[in-house]
């Protein structure tokens, strides 16, 4: 896997703490960073599609909605 993630603008104090933590665990700085991310994200529960859809509906509830038929008709009329 050739994915890369670069984290910029970290405080020197934070980098020092990460370096010391990595040393305590016998890992490289990069390996410790990966492990922290893995642990943080594995504890997070992925929302279901239904939950995401409900959240989106709640966010857009007060917005004026244009029916798709109207948008399609307008698009055809522009041609």
Secondary structure, 3 states (H helix, E strand, C coil): CCCCCCCCCCCHHHHHHHHHHHHHCCCCHHHHHHHHHHHHHHCCCCCCHHHHHHHHHHHHCCCCCCCHHHHHHHHHHHC
